[in-house]
Amino acid sequence: MTYREGLSHMFDISAALSGAIVEQNPEMFDGTVPNTEAGNLRSDVSNLVAEHFALATLSMSKEFKEREDLDFVSWAEDENTADLKATIASVYGEEGGEQFEQIWQGNHILAQSEYVVAAKNNDDAAKEEAENKLSTFADEFGMFLDTATEGILPAAEATELVNVHESQVLGTFDYYAAGDYTSSFDTFREGYAFTFDIGAGLADAIVTQHPDMFEGGEMVPEMPQTGMGGATANGISLQWMAWIFAGATAGLVGYFGVRRYRTRA
């Protein structure tokens, strides 16, 4: 089983778990069910965005250390991009998918690689240029999502989400490159969890815009107050929490591969 297949399978497990919990305790979730078309969209989008984060940080660390398997991680990133493109195209047509891919690749994936090269060369000017490209990507992608969703996901909100995401990607790498592995993994976990905010925001906007495409268009309800600590206090849905758990498990398995570099740095 490949890394991508394993990550996707974890979401299948989490879907089964959340479905069983909701069926067991329907009164806790206002009689709603997690396996709706809208819920599946959120899961699919969150899965792909979270996978992108895991692969981006893994790719940057491998490029920095000049690992032989970098090409395989790059291939996985390309496959992830293709799946994201297909998801966008399924809602906004082939033209929308093409526009997404152009924005996603240019000042984003390529800029992350340029940032790594600049870090290896201790070239602060080149690092700043790469950061500027990533900022441009955030603006362009925010505008793309605003236009695609007809303003349901406003450009300013989308851009802010993307900027936070990019800062977490770079932060994970910067700490890793500096040999501060504890901070690198802490930032990785924070950034990975944050991708579910991005996935939820985009999926909610799409469902609101196209309710006819999603049977049972209501999104996942919030977690009831059950005394389960921080998750309930923050209003995280049980299904969403299961998705985070599933994705984080596979994501950390992949990223923990770089830990071996402690003895090689």
C-alpha positions as a Markdown table, in Angstrom:
| # | Residue | x | y | z |
|---|---|---|---|---|
| 1 | Met | 0.0 | 0.0 | 0.0 |
| 2 | Thr | 1.4 | 3.4 | -0.9 |
| 3 | Tyr | 1.5 | 6.4 | 1.4 |
| 4 | Arg | -1.4 | 8.1 | -0.5 |
| 5 | Glu | -3.5 | 5.0 | -0.3 |
| 6 | Gly | -2.7 | 4.6 | 3.4 |
| 7 | Leu | -3.7 | 8.2 | 4.1 |
| 8 | Ser | -6.9 | 7.8 | 2.2 |
| 9 | His | -7.8 | 4.6 | 4.0 |
| 10 | Met | -7.4 | 6.3 | 7.3 |
| 11 | Phe | -10.3 | 8.6 | 6.3 |
| 12 | Asp | -12.4 | 5.5 | 5.5 |
| 13 | Ile | -11.7 | 4.3 | 9.0 |
| 14 | Ser | -12.7 | 7.6 | 10.5 |
| 15 | Ala | -15.9 | 7.7 | 8.5 |
| 16 | Ala | -16.9 | 4.3 | 9.8 |
| 17 | Leu | -16.0 | 5.4 | 13.4 |
| 18 | Ser | -17.9 | 8.7 | 13.3 |
| 19 | Gly | -20.9 | 7.0 | 11.6 |
| 20 | Ala | -21.1 | 4.4 | 14.4 |
| 21 | Ile | -20.8 | 7.0 | 17.1 |
| 22 | Val | -23.6 | 9.1 | 15.6 |
| 23 | Glu | -25.8 | 6.1 | 15.2 |
| 24 | Gln | -25.2 | 5.1 | 18.8 |
| 25 | Asn | -25.9 | 8.6 | 20.1 |
| 26 | Pro | -28.4 | 10.3 | 17.7 |
| 27 | Glu | -29.6 | 12.7 | 20.3 |
| 28 | Met | -26.2 | 14.2 | 20.7 |
| 29 | Phe | -26.2 | 15.2 | 17.0 |
| 30 | Asp | -29.7 | 16.5 | 16.5 |
| 31 | Gly | -30.7 | 13.5 | 14.5 |
| 32 | Thr | -28.2 | 14.3 | 11.7 |
| 33 | Val | -25.9 | 11.7 | 10.0 |
| 34 | Pro | -22.3 | 12.2 | 8.9 |
| 35 | Asn | -22.4 | 10.3 | 5.7 |
| 36 | Thr | -24.2 | 13.0 | 3.6 |
| 37 | Glu | -23.0 | 14.2 | 0.2 |
| 38 | Ala | -22.0 | 17.5 | 1.9 |
| 39 | Gly | -20.1 | 15.7 | 4.6 |
| 40 | Asn | -18.3 | 13.6 | 2.1 |
| 41 | Leu | -17.3 | 16.7 | 0.2 |
| 42 | Arg | -15.8 | 18.2 | 3.4 |
| 43 | Ser | -14.0 | 14.9 | 4.1 |
| 44 | Asp | -12.6 | 14.7 | 0.5 |
| 45 | Val | -11.4 | 18.3 | 0.3 |
| 46 | Ser | -9.9 | 18.2 | 3.8 |
| 47 | Asn | -8.2 | 14.9 | 3.0 |
| 48 | Leu | -6.5 | 16.4 | -0.1 |
| 49 | Val | -5.6 | 19.7 | 1.5 |
| 50 | Ala | -4.1 | 17.9 | 4.5 |
| 51 | Glu | -2.2 | 15.5 | 2.2 |
| 52 | His | -0.8 | 18.5 | 0.4 |
| 53 | Phe | 0.5 | 19.9 | 3.6 |
| 54 | Ala | 2.1 | 16.6 | 4.6 |
| 55 | Leu | 3.7 | 16.2 | 1.2 |
| 56 | Ala | 4.9 | 19.8 | 0.9 |
| 57 | Thr | 6.7 | 19.7 | 4.2 |
| 58 | Leu | 8.1 | 16.3 | 3.5 |
| 59 | Ser | 9.3 | 17.3 | 0.0 |
| 60 | Met | 11.0 | 20.4 | 1.4 |
| 61 | Ser | 12.9 | 18.5 | 4.0 |
| 62 | Lys | 14.0 | 15.9 | 1.5 |
| 63 | Glu | 15.1 | 18.5 | -1.0 |
| 64 | Phe | 17.1 | 20.2 | 1.7 |
| 65 | Lys | 18.9 | 17.0 | 2.6 |
| 66 | Glu | 19.2 | 16.0 | -1.1 |
| 67 | Arg | 17.5 | 12.6 | -0.5 |
| 68 | Glu | 17.3 | 10.1 | -3.3 |
| 69 | Asp | 13.5 | 9.6 | -2.9 |
| 70 | Leu | 12.7 | 13.3 | -3.5 |
| 71 | Asp | 11.4 | 12.5 | -7.0 |
| 72 | Phe | 8.9 | 10.0 | -5.5 |
| 73 | Val | 7.5 | 12.6 | -3.1 |
| 74 | Ser | 7.3 | 15.1 | -6.0 |
| 75 | Trp | 5.3 | 12.5 | -8.0 |
| 76 | Ala | 2.9 | 12.2 | -5.0 |
| 77 | Glu | 2.5 | 16.0 | -4.9 |
| 78 | Asp | 1.7 | 15.9 | -8.6 |
| 79 | Glu | -0.9 | 13.2 | -8.0 |
| 80 | Asn | -2.4 | 15.2 | -5.1 |
| 81 | Thr | -2.6 | 18.3 | -7.4 |
| 82 | Ala | -4.4 | 16.2 | -10.1 |
| 83 | Asp | -6.9 | 15.1 | -7.5 |
| 84 | Leu | -7.5 | 18.6 | -6.3 |
| 85 | Lys | -7.9 | 19.8 | -9.9 |
| 86 | Ala | -10.4 | 17.0 | -10.5 |
| 87 | Thr | -12.4 | 18.0 | -7.4 |
| 88 | Ile | -12.5 | 21.6 | -8.5 |
| 89 | Ala | -13.5 | 20.6 | -12.1 |
| 90 | Ser | -16.3 | 18.4 | -10.8 |
| 91 | Val | -18.0 | 21.5 | -9.5 |
| 92 | Tyr | -16.7 | 24.4 | -11.7 |
| 93 | Gly | -15.9 | 22.5 | -15.0 |
| 94 | Glu | -12.7 | 21.8 | -16.8 |
| 95 | Glu | -11.9 | 25.5 | -17.3 |
| 96 | Gly | -12.2 | 26.0 | -13.5 |
| 97 | Gly | -9.9 | 23.0 | -13.0 |
| 98 | Glu | -7.3 | 24.4 | -15.4 |
| 99 | Gln | -7.4 | 27.8 | -13.8 |
| 100 | Phe | -6.9 | 26.2 | -10.4 |
| 101 | Glu | -3.9 | 24.2 | -11.6 |
| 102 | Gln | -2.1 | 27.2 | -13.1 |
| 103 | Ile | -2.5 | 29.2 | -9.8 |
| 104 | Trp | -1.7 | 26.2 | -7.6 |
| 105 | Gln | 1.6 | 25.3 | -9.4 |
| 106 | Gly | 3.3 | 28.6 | -10.3 |
| 107 | Asn | 3.7 | 30.7 | -7.2 |
| 108 | His | 3.0 | 27.9 | -4.9 |
| 109 | Ile | 4.6 | 24.4 | -5.4 |
| 110 | Leu | 7.5 | 25.8 | -7.4 |
| 111 | Ala | 8.0 | 28.7 | -4.9 |
| 112 | Gln | 8.3 | 26.3 | -2.0 |
| 113 | Ser | 11.1 | 24.5 | -3.9 |
| 114 | Glu | 12.8 | 27.8 | -4.6 |
| 115 | Tyr | 12.6 | 28.6 | -0.9 |
| 116 | Val | 14.5 | 25.4 | 0.0 |
| 117 | Val | 17.2 | 26.2 | -2.6 |
| 118 | Ala | 17.6 | 29.7 | -1.1 |
| 119 | Ala | 17.9 | 28.3 | 2.4 |
| 120 | Lys | 20.5 | 25.8 | 1.3 |
| 121 | Asn | 22.5 | 28.7 | -0.3 |
| 122 | Asn | 22.0 | 31.1 | 2.6 |
| 123 | Asp | 20.5 | 33.5 | 0.1 |
| 124 | Asp | 18.2 | 35.8 | 2.0 |
| 125 | Ala | 17.2 | 37.8 | -1.1 |
| 126 | Ala | 16.1 | 34.6 | -2.9 |
| 127 | Lys | 14.2 | 33.5 | 0.2 |
| 128 | Glu | 12.4 | 36.8 | 0.3 |
| 129 | Glu | 11.6 | 36.5 | -3.4 |
| 130 | Ala | 10.1 | 33.0 | -2.8 |
| 131 | Glu | 8.1 | 34.3 | 0.2 |
| 132 | Asn | 6.7 | 37.1 | -2.1 |
| 133 | Lys | 5.7 | 34.5 | -4.6 |
| 134 | Leu | 3.8 | 32.6 | -1.9 |
| 135 | Ser | 2.1 | 35.8 | -0.8 |
| 136 | Thr | 1.1 | 36.4 | -4.4 |
| 137 | Phe | -0.3 | 32.9 | -4.6 |
| 138 | Ala | -2.4 | 33.5 | -1.5 |
| 139 | Asp | -3.8 | 36.6 | -3.1 |
| 140 | Glu | -4.5 | 34.9 | -6.5 |
| 141 | Phe | -6.0 | 31.8 | -4.9 |
| 142 | Gly | -8.1 | 33.9 | -2.6 |
| 143 | Met | -9.5 | 35.8 | -5.6 |
| 144 | Phe | -10.0 | 32.5 | -7.5 |
| 145 | Leu | -12.1 | 31.1 | -4.7 |
| 146 | Asp | -14.0 | 34.3 | -4.2 |
| 147 | Thr | -14.9 | 34.3 | -7.9 |
| 148 | Ala | -15.6 | 30.6 | -8.1 |
| 149 | Thr | -18.0 | 30.6 | -5.1 |
| 150 | Glu | -19.6 | 33.9 | -6.1 |
| 151 | Gly | -18.3 | 35.7 | -3.0 |
| 152 | Ile | -19.6 | 33.0 | -0.5 |
| 153 | Leu | -16.0 | 32.5 | 0.4 |
| 154 | Pro | -14.7 | 36.1 | 0.3 |
| 155 | Ala | -11.2 | 36.8 | -1.1 |
| 156 | Ala | -10.0 | 38.3 | 2.1 |
| 157 | Glu | -11.0 | 35.4 | 4.2 |
| 158 | Ala | -9.6 | 32.8 | 1.8 |
| 159 | Thr | -6.4 | 34.7 | 1.4 |
| 160 | Glu | -5.9 | 34.9 | 5.2 |
| 161 | Leu | -6.4 | 31.1 | 5.5 |
| 162 | Val | -3.8 | 30.5 | 2.7 |
| 163 | Asn | -1.3 | 32.9 | 4.3 |
| 164 | Val | -1.6 | 31.1 | 7.6 |
| 165 | His | -1.2 | 27.8 | 5.9 |
| 166 | Glu | 2.0 | 28.9 | 4.0 |
| 167 | Ser | 3.5 | 30.3 | 7.2 |
| 168 | Gln | 3.0 | 26.9 | 8.8 |
| 169 | Val | 4.6 | 25.2 | 5.9 |
| 170 | Leu | 7.7 | 27.5 | 5.9 |
| 171 | Gly | 7.8 | 27.4 | 9.7 |
| 172 | Thr | 7.9 | 23.6 | 9.7 |
| 173 | Phe | 10.8 | 23.7 | 7.2 |
| 174 | Asp | 12.7 | 26.5 | 8.9 |
| 175 | Tyr | 12.7 | 24.8 | 12.2 |
| 176 | Tyr | 13.8 | 21.6 | 10.5 |
| 177 | Ala | 16.6 | 23.2 | 8.6 |
| 178 | Ala | 17.8 | 24.9 | 11.8 |
| 179 | Gly | 17.9 | 21.5 | 13.6 |
| 180 | Asp | 15.1 | 22.4 | 16.0 |
| 181 | Tyr | 13.1 | 19.2 | 15.4 |
| 182 | Thr | 10.8 | 19.6 | 18.4 |
| 183 | Ser | 9.5 | 23.0 | 17.1 |
| 184 | Ser | 9.4 | 21.6 | 13.6 |
| 185 | Phe | 7.1 | 18.7 | 14.6 |
| 186 | Asp | 5.0 | 21.0 | 16.8 |
| 187 | Thr | 4.5 | 23.4 | 13.9 |
| 188 | Phe | 3.8 | 20.4 | 11.6 |
| 189 | Arg | 1.0 | 19.2 | 13.9 |
| 190 | Glu | -0.5 | 22.7 | 14.1 |
| 191 | Gly | -0.3 | 23.2 | 10.4 |
| 192 | Tyr | -1.8 | 19.8 | 9.6 |
| 193 | Ala | -4.8 | 20.4 | 11.9 |
| 194 | Phe | -5.3 | 23.9 | 10.3 |
| 195 | Thr | -5.8 | 22.4 | 6.9 |
| 196 | Phe | -9.1 | 21.1 | 8.1 |
| 197 | Asp | -10.3 | 24.7 | 8.6 |
| 198 | Ile | -9.4 | 25.3 | 5.0 |
| 199 | Gly | -11.2 | 22.2 | 3.8 |
| 200 | Ala | -14.3 | 23.0 | 5.8 |
| 201 | Gly | -14.4 | 26.6 | 4.6 |
| 202 | Leu | -14.1 | 25.6 | 1.0 |
| 203 | Ala | -16.5 | 22.7 | 1.2 |
| 204 | Asp | -19.1 | 24.8 | 3.1 |
| 205 | Ala | -19.0 | 27.5 | 0.5 |
| 206 | Ile | -19.4 | 25.0 | -2.4 |
| 207 | Val | -22.4 | 23.3 | -0.7 |
| 208 | Thr | -24.0 | 26.7 | 0.1 |
| 209 | Gln | -23.5 | 27.7 | -3.6 |
| 210 | His | -24.7 | 24.4 | -5.1 |
| 211 | Pro | -27.2 | 22.8 | -2.6 |
| 212 | Asp | -28.8 | 20.9 | -5.5 |
| 213 | Met | -25.5 | 19.0 | -6.1 |
| 214 | Phe | -25.3 | 17.7 | -2.5 |
| 215 | Glu | -28.1 | 15.6 | -1.1 |
| 216 | Gly | -28.8 | 16.5 | 2.5 |
| 217 | Gly | -26.9 | 19.7 | 2.1 |
| 218 | Glu | -26.5 | 20.5 | 5.8 |
| 219 | Met | -22.9 | 20.4 | 6.9 |
| 220 | Val | -21.6 | 18.5 | 9.9 |
| 221 | Pro | -23.1 | 19.7 | 13.2 |
| 222 | Glu | -21.0 | 21.0 | 16.1 |
| 223 | Met | -19.8 | 18.8 | 18.8 |
| 224 | Pro | -22.3 | 18.8 | 21.8 |
| 225 | Gln | -21.1 | 19.8 | 25.2 |
| 226 | Thr | -20.2 | 16.4 | 26.6 |
| 227 | Gly | -17.3 | 17.3 | 28.9 |
| 228 | Met | -14.7 | 16.0 | 26.5 |
| 229 | Gly | -12.4 | 18.9 | 27.1 |
| 230 | Gly | -10.9 | 21.3 | 24.5 |
| 231 | Ala | -12.5 | 19.7 | 21.5 |
| 232 | Thr | -16.0 | 20.5 | 22.7 |
| 233 | Ala | -15.1 | 23.9 | 23.9 |
| 234 | Asn | -13.9 | 24.8 | 20.5 |
| 235 | Gly | -17.0 | 23.5 | 18.8 |
| 236 | Ile | -15.3 | 20.9 | 16.7 |
| 237 | Ser | -17.6 | 18.3 | 15.3 |
| 238 | Leu | -17.1 | 14.7 | 16.2 |
| 239 | Gln | -16.8 | 13.6 | 12.6 |
| 240 | Trp | -14.3 | 16.4 | 11.9 |
| 241 | Met | -12.3 | 15.4 | 15.0 |
| 242 | Ala | -12.2 | 11.8 | 13.6 |
| 243 | Trp | -11.0 | 13.1 | 10.2 |
| 244 | Ile | -8.2 | 15.1 | 11.9 |
| 245 | Phe | -7.3 | 12.0 | 14.0 |
| 246 | Ala | -7.2 | 9.8 | 10.9 |
| 247 | Gly | -5.3 | 12.2 | 8.7 |
| 248 | Ala | -2.9 | 13.2 | 11.4 |
| 249 | Thr | -2.0 | 9.6 | 12.1 |
| 250 | Ala | -1.0 | 8.9 | 8.5 |
| 251 | Gly | 0.5 | 12.4 | 8.1 |
| 252 | Leu | 2.8 | 12.0 | 11.1 |
| 253 | Val | 3.8 | 8.5 | 10.0 |
| 254 | Gly | 5.1 | 10.0 | 6.7 |
| 255 | Tyr | 6.7 | 13.1 | 8.3 |
| 256 | Phe | 8.3 | 11.2 | 11.1 |
| 257 | Gly | 10.5 | 9.6 | 8.4 |
| 258 | Val | 12.6 | 12.8 | 8.6 |
| 259 | Arg | 13.4 | 12.2 | 12.2 |
| 260 | Arg | 16.1 | 9.8 | 11.3 |
| 261 | Tyr | 18.0 | 12.8 | 9.9 |
| 262 | Arg | 18.8 | 13.9 | 13.4 |
| 263 | Thr | 21.7 | 11.5 | 13.4 |
| 264 | Arg | 22.8 | 12.5 | 9.9 |
| 265 | Ala | 22.6 | 16.3 | 10.1 |
